[in-house]
Amino acid sequence: MQDYFIGRQAIFDRRLRVFAYELLYREGNTSGAPSMDGDRATSRLMLNAFTEMGLDRIAGDQRVFFNMTRSLLMDMPEFPFGRERLVLEILEDIEVNDEFVQRISVLRKEGYTLALDDFEFEDKWLPLIPHIDILKVEVPALNWDKLPLQIEKVHRNGMLLLAEKVETEGEYRQLHELGFDLFQGYYFSKPNVVAGKRLSENQLITLKLLAKLNDPEATPKQLENLIVQDPGLVYKILRYLNSASLAMPRKIESIQQAIIYLGLQRLRGWASLIAISRVEDQPEELFTIALVRAHMCAKLTAISEGKVNEGAFTVGLLSVLDLLMGKPMTKILERIPLSDSVKQALLYHAGTAGRALLCARSFEQEDEIPTGFPGLNTGEIQEIFLQSSELAFQEQRSLLAN
């Protein structure tokens, strides 16, 4: 567990819902590709994902993409998960001959979903096309003039077209308009890529609610009165608190009881989380990121301070507001009267919660030089990330359920 790591990047559909995750082998917490050959890297990735980490912990119940070498495709290992969850990527450097085409045909008949990686609309791939479900194309390599006709041919053959390395909002909007089915790239995780846009009415309402929920001067009674004015928020909070996953000692029937059992700060966190989940037209992956960061910050600070730091959960949760609203964090925090410690953690990574957030972000983004956390080695942080990821997927299902 402490020797191997997995890179995870979301792939979105046209409605910005997570379609799948691409999993990549990493030698430690870095974004660089490993120096070993492809067979060993993919084999170790599979071993790590299926047995060491567990696929559900790293990807929830989503499908997963794996880069596959020729030799692994020719001699497919037995997977311990349903084939419907796996997407096998055929790498661009694989030699295509009759033997390989026959093997791909068999895999398709066995129920595997197959994708061509870094596809460039070359004739050499034509023998494989009848067996392929998804074509992945790199945005920097696109010939935009020929693209409409190429997209028409792809859809005529019943395949999905995935754009990877999408880095700007303009690219995403243009690709969406042209008819691409799936999207992947840094645009969906880099902050401030849509800075300057006006906040929608839905975003303004959410910010106002977050401001009131997180006002450090608000009393328990004021918080209760605020929440009960929103029947949908009350329903979501009580529904989640009474779910089997929390195993509360008794049924929670009111916000007043929720404050007693959870505490004021924890209830603020859950109410804020539900408010964030209601922001429209944003990738649901941001909700996953918020949950992972929140749990990771809470766990790291608890280890460092020897007790639960409820503010750390809020720090992790609100750290996605710049992504969610498309505005710099400094501008957003002008609208939310948070405590000084939470603001300092969000803006400058100050304090224990701030250091925890910096560590969570570094781990999540696979920085070349990862940021650690005092008293923990990289393997221990990896385990905390996995625990937080598992909790995030469980809670996301509960909180976003109808």
N, C-alpha and C positions, 0 to 999 in steps of 0.2 A: 504493500500500500504506500510506503514512503519512498519508493524508488521510481514509480511510474505515474504519469499524469495524463489528463485528457483535455484537449482543447474542444470547446463547444461553441458553435455558432448557429444561430437561429436562421431558418429559411421560412419566408412568409408567403402567404397566398395573396390574392388580389384585394382581399378585405383586411390585410395586415394581421391576420391570425397566423399563429405558428403552424406551419405545415409539417415541419420536421426539424431535427437538429443534425448538423454535420459534425461528426466526431473525428478528431485528429490526434494522433499520438504525439506526445511531447516528452522530452527528456528533462523533466523539471518544470518549474513554473516560468516558462519563456514562450514567446510567440514563434520562435524560429523552428523550422523543420528539423527533425533529428538527422544526425550524420549517417545513421545506419541505412542499409538498403531497404527498399520498400516492403519486401516480404517480411522481414523481421519487425519493422515498424507496425505494419498492419496486424500481424499476428499478436504482437504485444498489446496493441490497442484492443483487439477483440478479447484477449484474455483479461485485460484490466476491466473492460466494460461489462463483460458477461459474468466474470467470477469474482474479481477482487472488489470492484466498486459496486457493481450491480447496475443493470441498465435502467431500472426504474429510478434509481437515485440520481443518475446523471441526466436523464431525459424524460422523467415522468412516464406518461403513457404515449408519448409522441413517437413517430417514426424516426429512424436514424439512418444517416448516409455514412457509408464506409468507402474509402478509397481502396480499390482492389487491384492487385497486380495480376499479370497473366497467369503466373503459376498458381496463385490462390484460387483464381476463377476456374482453372482447369482441374484443380483438386480441392473442391470446396469442403471446408470443415463442417462438422455438424453443429448447427446453432441451437442453443438451449432456449430460444425464443421463437415465437411464431414468425414465419417468413413474411407475413403481411406487414411487420414492423420494420423490415430491413430494406434499404435501397442500396444496391451495389453499384458503385461508380467505376466505370471502365476508364482507366487513365489514358491520356492522349498519346502516350508513347508506346502503347501496346501494338504489336504487329498483328494485323488482321489477315488471316488465311482461312482456308476451308475448315480446318480442324477447330479453330477458335470460333468461327461462326456457328458450327454445329454445337459446340459446347454452350454458347450463349442461348441458342435455341432451346436446349434442354433445360437450362436454368429458368428460362421464362416459363416453360411448361410446368416446371416444378413449383411455380408460384412466387418467384422472386421478382421484385421490381428492379428494373435495370436503367441506369443513367449513363450517358456519355459525357465525360468531363472535358472542359475546354474545347467544345465542339466548334469547328470553324467552317462548316458547310463544304467539306472536301469530299470528292468522289470516293476516296478510299474507305469511307464509313458506310457507303451505300449498302453493302451486303448485310450490315448489322441493323439497319434502320427498321426492318419489319419486327424486330424483337425488342426494340427500345421503347421505354415509357417516358423518359425525361431527357431533354437535351440541355446541358449547361453551357452557357456561352459567357465569356468574359467581356464586360462592357468596354474596356479599353481597346479590345480587338475588333469591335463591331464595325461593319461597313454600313453606316446609317442609310445610304442611298438604296442599297439592295435589301435592306431589312424587311420592308413590308411584304415583298414577294416571298422572301425566305420564311417569314412567319406564317404566311398563308399555306405554304407547302408543309410546314411542321404540323399545323393544326389539321390539315387535310389527311395526314397520316395518323392522326389520333394521339399525337404526343404532346406533352407539356413542355413549355419553354421556360427555362430558369435563367435569369440574369444574375450573374455573380460579380462581385467587385463594384456594386452600386455605391457611389461615394457622395452624391449630391442629391438634393431634392429635385433639381431640374432633370437629372437623369432618371430618377424614379418616376416622376410624372410623365415624362416622354415615353418611357418603356411601358408604363401602365396603359397609356393611351394607344400605343401600337399593338397591344394585345398580349404582352408577356403574362404568363400564368403565375410564376414564382419569382421571388426576389431574395437576394442575399448580399450583404456587404456592410461596410463601416457606416454608411449613412444612417442605418437604423440604431446605431449605438453611440455615435459621436455626438457630443453636446453642441447646442447652438447652431445646428445646421439650418434651422428655419428661423433664426433670430430676426426680429424686425416685423414679423407678422402680428397682426392684431389678435388679442385673445378673443376667442369665441365666447358667446354668452354662456355656454356650458362650462368653459374653463373659468370664467369670472365667478360664476356661482360656486364652483368647486373651491376656488381660492378664498372666497369670502367664508365659506364653511370651514375650511382648514384654519383660517385666521382665528375664528371664534373657538374652534375646538382646541387650538394650541395656545390660547391666551393664558400666560402663566398666572394672571390675576383672577381668572375665572374660578368661582367656587363650585363645589360639587352640585349644588342646587342649580346654579346658572347653566352648567354643562348639561344637566338632566333636562332642563327646560328647553335648551337649544335642540337637543337630539329628538325629543318627543314631538317637535314641530314638523319633523320629516318622517312620515310613516314608513317610507321605503327604507330609510336608514335604520329605524327601530327594528323593522322586520329582519333586515340582513344581520344586524348585531345579535338579536335574540336567536335567530335561526342558527347562526354559527356557534354561539356560546352553548347551545343545547345539542350540538352535533356530537356523535359518538367519539370523535377524535379528541375532544377536550376532556371528556369524562368528568364534568363538573359534579360536585357532591350532591347537588339538588338541581331541579329544573329552575332556570332563570326566567322569570315572568315579567320583569320590568327593568327599565334602565337604572332605577334606584338600586335594585338587587345586583345588577351588573357592576355598579360602582363599588358596592360592598365587597363582592367576591373578587373582582379584578383589581380594584384600586383605580384611582383617578387617572394616573398616567398611562396605565395599560389600556384603559377604555379609550382614552384619547387616541392611542396608537391604532387600535382596531377600527375606531370610527373614521380616522384619517385614511386608513387603508381602503375602507369601503368607498369613501368619497373619491379617492384617486381612481378606483376601479370604474367609476362612472364617467370619466372623461372620454368623450367620443373621438373616433377617427384617429386612434393611436394604437400602435402595435401592442398586443397583449403581452408580448415579451417584456415590455417595460414594467408591467405588473409583476412578472416573475422576478425580474432583476431587483425591484423594490423589496420584495419579500425575502429574497436571498440575502441582500445586503442587511436588511433589518435583523434577521435572525443571526447572521454572522457577526454583526456589531454587538448584539446582545450577548452572544456566547463568548466573544473575545474579551469584552469588558468584564464579564462575570468571572472569567479566569484570572484576569489581571487584578481586579479589585476584591475578589473573594465574596462578592455579593452581586445580586441582580441590579443592573443599572437600567431602569426603565427608559431613561432618556436616550440611551444608545439605540434602542429599537426605533424610536422616532427619528433619530439622525439617519439611520440606514434607509428608513422608509421614505423620508422627504428628500433624500439625495437625488431622486430621479425627477424632481419637479422641473429642473431646467430642460430635461429631455421631453417631459410631458407637455410643458407649456410653450416650448420653443423660445424661451427667454433666458437671459443670463441669471444665475442664481441670485446675484446681488439685487437685481430688480425685483425678483419674486419675493425675496425676504423683506423687502420694504413694505409689502402688503400683509405680512404675517407676523404678529407680535410674539415671536418665540422667545424663550429664555436666552440670555446671553451665551450660556454654555453650549446650547444646541446650535445657535447661529455661528459661533466661533468654530465649532466642529464641522459644520457644513461648508463654511467659506474658507477656513484656513487649516482644517484638520487638527485643530487644537484639542488638548485634553485626551483622555483615554478613548473616549468615543470617536474623536477625530482621527486618532491613530488607527483605530479599528476600521473606520470607513476607508482610510487610505489603503490599508492592507486588503480589505475586501475588493476595492476597485482594482488594485494592482493584480490581484489573483484572477479576478473576473476578466480583465483585459489582457492577461498573459504578457505583462510588461517584460521587456528584455532583462531588466534588472529588477526583480520582484521586491516589493516592500514587505518585510516581515512584521512580526509582532513580538514584543518583549516576552521572553520566557518560553516561546514555542518554536519548534523547528518547522521546516516546510511541510514535512509529512503530516504533522499534527494540524497545521492550518488546512491542508488538503482534506483531512477528515472532517474538520469543522465546516468547510465549504460543502462537502457532500451531505452532511447532516442538515445544513441550512437549505440546500437545494431540495432535498427530499421533503422537508417540511413545507417549503414554498409550493411544490407541486400539489401536495395534499390540501393545503389551505386554499390554493387557487381554485381547485375543483369545488370546494365547499362555498367559497365566497362568491364565485361567479355563476354558481348554479341558479337556475330560475326558481 
